[in-house]
Amino acid sequence: MTVFKHKQALVESDDIGEGTRIWAFAHILPGARIGSGCNICDNVFIENDVCVGNNVTIKSGVQLWDGVTIEDDVFIGPNATFTNDLFPRSQQYPEHFARTLIKRGASIGANATLLAGITVGMNAMVGAGSVVTKSVPPNAVVSGNPARIAGYVSPGESQVKIEKSESEDRKAGKQPLGVEGVGFYQLPFISDLRGSLSFAELDQYLPFKVQRYFLVFDVPSQEIRGEHAHRALHQFLICVKGSCSVVVDDGKNAQEVELSSPDKGLHIPPMVWGVQYKYTRDAVLLVLASDKYDENDYIREYGQFIAELNKQHT
């Protein structure tokens, strides 16, 4: 299999992988590195200090400037705009351009604009026309100007499902969510003229012995929390006031759960990636933990989380 170069394309780089197709009026400078199996459409410009991985699709009208790295299996839609200088001046060049990284499996929608120096996480999706000013978490769906998180994608699916319990059905019990070890708990709920009460006891709704708790509150609704997994720690989440959404991901399946009252609990076991977002302004999230704080127990990078999962399963 050879590289296809349209006769009206200008390809100055020799570092291009097998099976890549480069179409009319594309211009690739000598220092660019292009992987195998890529599809580079009409009117694409790729500068010198650019690295493109394998099986990448770059649609028409895209320019990749110095400092941009595109990992494998990325889709870049028509006229998506990349930048590499936050304070550009004519004929003035910084010593080093800002680095922009689009991680494996991500998709960039048509006419999206990405500011310099950000990372778009693994499998994330940037909506058409979005203006991305901050790094995008793995699996997140962002849209708008400035881009905000609108949801999350699940491996093999276009969107994770939101699980909600019916407010009128408060029969206590555990509901599996299809994510390894994760359980949604409808906790006992008692209400009378004196007020309402909900509770959980060890081995009855509460699946581990609690060694620590912490509270999350006063979180702006557009911000996210969590974004990590634990190697050994169990957590039990209850939103005691307001509401928030929690995404749980075992590397193969993901679900989004809305916690919206004190009688709803979510058990997150070790080696499950968790993200909390969509906080209401009045939200107070109680987190019960099975052990004391240990920074070494955290996995804070999604790619490392996937790598450790794969190692466990081999």
C-alpha positions in Angstrom: 0.0 0.0 0.0 1.4 3.4 -1.0 0.7 7.1 -0.2 -1.8 8.7 -2.5 -0.9 12.3 -3.4 -3.3 14.2 -5.7 -1.4 15.8 -8.6 -2.6 19.2 -7.4 -1.5 18.7 -3.8 1.9 20.2 -2.6 3.5 17.6 -0.3 7.0 18.6 0.9 7.2 16.1 3.8 8.6 12.6 3.3 7.4 11.5 6.7 4.0 10.1 5.7 2.6 6.7 6.6 1.4 4.0 4.3 -2.2 4.2 3.0 -2.6 8.0 3.7 -4.5 9.9 1.0 -3.8 13.6 0.3 -6.3 15.4 -1.9 -6.2 18.4 -4.2 -4.8 21.8 -3.0 -3.5 20.4 0.3 -0.1 21.8 1.3 2.1 19.9 3.8 5.4 21.5 4.9 8.7 19.6 5.1 8.8 19.1 8.9 5.3 17.7 9.3 4.8 14.1 10.3 1.7 12.2 9.1 0.8 8.7 10.2 -0.7 5.8 8.2 -4.3 5.5 7.0 -5.1 9.2 7.1 -7.5 11.1 4.9 -6.4 14.7 4.3 -9.0 16.5 2.2 -8.9 19.4 -0.2 -7.5 22.8 0.9 -5.8 21.5 4.1 -2.6 23.2 5.3 -0.2 21.5 7.7 2.8 23.4 9.1 6.2 22.1 10.1 6.0 21.4 13.8 2.8 19.3 13.5 2.4 15.6 14.3 -0.6 13.7 13.0 -1.3 10.1 14.2 -2.8 7.1 12.4 -6.3 6.9 10.9 -6.9 10.6 11.2 -9.5 12.4 9.1 -8.9 16.0 8.3 -11.8 17.6 6.3 -11.5 20.5 3.9 -10.5 24.0 5.0 -8.5 23.0 8.1 -5.1 24.5 9.0 -2.8 22.8 11.5 -0.2 25.3 12.8 3.1 24.7 14.5 2.6 23.2 18.0 -0.4 21.0 17.1 -0.4 17.3 17.8 -3.2 15.0 16.7 -3.3 11.5 18.1 -4.7 8.4 16.4 -8.3 8.0 15.2 -9.2 11.7 15.4 -11.9 13.3 13.2 -11.5 17.0 12.4 -14.5 18.6 10.7 -14.6 21.1 7.8 -13.1 24.5 8.6 -12.2 23.8 12.2 -9.8 26.5 13.3 -6.7 25.8 15.4 -4.5 28.6 16.9 -1.0 28.6 18.4 -0.5 32.1 19.8 -2.8 33.7 22.4 -1.4 37.2 21.8 -0.5 37.4 18.1 1.1 40.5 16.6 2.0 40.9 12.9 5.6 39.9 12.2 6.3 39.1 15.9 6.9 35.5 16.7 7.1 33.8 20.2 10.2 31.8 21.1 7.9 28.7 21.4 4.4 28.3 20.1 1.7 27.0 22.5 1.2 23.2 22.3 -2.3 21.9 21.5 -3.1 18.2 21.9 -6.0 16.3 20.4 -6.1 12.9 22.1 -7.0 9.6 20.6 -10.5 9.1 19.3 -11.6 12.7 19.7 -13.9 14.5 17.2 -13.8 18.2 16.4 -17.0 19.5 14.8 -17.2 21.8 11.7 -16.3 25.4 12.2 -15.2 24.9 15.8 -12.4 27.2 17.1 -9.7 25.9 19.5 -7.6 28.3 21.4 -3.9 27.6 21.8 -2.5 25.5 24.5 -5.5 23.2 25.3 -5.9 19.5 25.4 -9.0 17.8 24.0 -9.3 14.5 25.9 -9.6 11.0 24.7 -12.9 10.3 22.8 -14.2 13.8 23.6 -16.6 15.5 21.1 -16.5 19.2 20.3 -19.7 20.5 18.8 -19.9 22.4 15.5 -19.2 26.1 15.8 -18.0 25.8 19.4 -15.3 28.1 20.8 -13.0 26.0 23.0 -11.1 28.1 25.5 -10.2 25.4 28.1 -9.1 21.8 28.0 -11.8 19.3 27.4 -12.0 16.2 29.7 -11.9 12.7 28.2 -15.3 11.5 26.9 -16.9 14.9 27.4 -19.3 16.5 24.9 -18.8 20.3 24.7 -20.7 23.0 22.8 -21.3 26.7 22.7 -19.2 29.9 23.0 -17.4 29.5 25.3 -17.7 25.7 25.1 -19.3 24.1 28.1 -19.8 20.4 29.0 -23.2 19.3 27.7 -22.8 15.5 28.4 -20.5 12.6 28.1 -20.0 9.8 25.6 -19.7 6.1 26.4 -17.3 3.7 24.8 -19.0 2.4 21.6 -22.0 4.8 22.0 -22.7 8.4 21.1 -24.0 9.4 24.5 -24.2 8.0 28.0 -27.6 7.3 29.4 -29.0 9.2 32.3 -30.5 7.0 35.0 -33.2 8.6 37.1 -35.4 7.0 39.8 -39.1 8.0 39.7 -39.7 10.4 42.6 -42.9 8.7 43.6 -41.3 5.2 43.7 -39.1 5.2 46.8 -38.9 1.5 47.6 -35.5 1.0 49.1 -33.0 -1.2 47.3 -30.0 -1.4 45.0 -30.1 -1.0 41.2 -27.1 -2.1 39.1 -26.1 0.2 36.3 -24.2 -2.0 34.0 -20.9 -0.4 35.0 -18.5 -2.8 36.8 -19.3 -2.9 40.5 -21.3 0.4 40.5 -24.7 0.4 42.4 -27.4 3.0 42.6 -29.2 2.9 45.9 -32.7 4.1 46.7 -32.4 4.6 50.4 -35.2 4.4 53.0 -37.3 7.5 53.1 -39.6 8.4 56.0 -41.7 11.5 56.0 -44.4 12.9 58.4 -45.5 16.2 59.9 -42.2 16.5 61.7 -40.1 16.4 58.5 -38.3 13.8 56.4 -35.6 11.2 57.2 -33.3 9.0 55.2 -30.6 6.6 56.5 -28.2 3.8 55.7 -26.4 1.3 57.9 -23.3 -0.8 57.3 -24.2 -4.0 55.2 -27.7 -2.6 54.8 -27.5 -0.1 51.8 -24.0 1.0 52.9 -21.6 -1.5 51.3 -18.4 -0.7 53.2 -17.1 0.6 56.5 -16.7 4.4 56.4 -13.3 5.9 57.5 -13.8 9.4 56.2 -16.3 11.9 54.7 -16.1 15.1 52.8 -18.5 17.6 51.4 -18.5 19.4 48.0 -20.6 22.6 47.8 -20.7 26.1 46.3 -19.6 24.6 42.9 -20.6 26.8 39.8 -23.0 24.8 37.7 -20.7 24.9 34.6 -17.7 23.4 36.4 -16.8 19.8 36.9 -15.4 17.9 39.9 -13.9 14.4 40.3 -12.3 13.3 37.0 -10.3 10.5 38.6 -10.4 6.8 39.7 -9.2 5.1 42.8 -7.0 2.0 42.9 -8.4 0.7 46.3 -10.9 3.3 47.7 -14.7 2.8 47.7 -16.9 5.9 47.7 -20.6 6.4 48.4 -22.2 9.7 47.1 -25.3 11.4 48.4 -26.5 14.8 47.2 -28.1 16.0 50.4 -29.2 19.3 48.9 -29.8 20.4 45.3 -28.7 18.1 42.6 -25.7 17.0 40.5 -24.9 14.4 37.9 -22.2 11.7 38.2 -20.7 9.9 35.2 -19.2 6.4 36.1 -17.0 4.6 33.5 -15.4 1.2 33.8 -13.5 1.6 30.5 -16.1 -0.3 28.5 -19.4 1.0 29.7 -20.5 4.3 31.1 -23.6 5.7 32.7 -24.7 9.1 33.9 -26.7 9.2 37.2 -28.6 12.2 38.6 -28.4 12.5 42.4 -31.2 14.9 43.4 -32.3 14.0 46.9 -30.9 12.7 50.2 -32.5 9.2 49.7 -30.4 8.5 46.5 -26.9 7.1 46.9 -24.3 5.9 44.4 -21.6 3.4 45.3 -18.4 3.8 43.2 -15.9 1.0 43.7 -12.2 1.0 42.9 -11.0 1.2 39.3 -14.1 3.1 38.1 -13.6 6.6 36.5 -15.9 9.2 38.1 -16.9 12.7 37.1 -19.3 15.0 38.8 -20.9 18.0 37.0 -24.2 19.8 36.4 -24.2 21.0 40.0 -27.1 23.3 40.9 -26.0 26.4 42.8 -27.4 25.0 46.1 -26.0 21.5 45.7 -24.2 19.9 48.7 -22.6 16.5 47.8 -21.7 14.2 50.7 -19.0 11.6 49.9 -18.4 8.7 52.3 -15.0 7.0 51.8 -13.6 3.6 52.9 -10.2 4.9 53.9 -8.2 7.9 54.8 -6.9 10.3 52.1 -4.0 8.8 50.1 -2.7 10.7 47.1 -1.0 7.5 45.8 -4.5 5.9 45.5 -5.6 8.4 42.8 -5.5 7.9 39.1 -5.9 11.4 37.6 -5.2 10.8 33.9 -7.8 8.9 31.9 -5.2 7.3 29.6 -3.3 5.9 32.6 -6.7 4.6 34.0 -7.3 2.7 30.8 -3.7 1.4 30.7 -4.0 0.1 34.3 -7.4 -1.6 33.5 -5.9 -3.3 30.5 -2.9 -4.5 32.6 -5.3 -6.0 35.2 -7.2 -7.9 32.5 -4.1 -9.4 30.8 
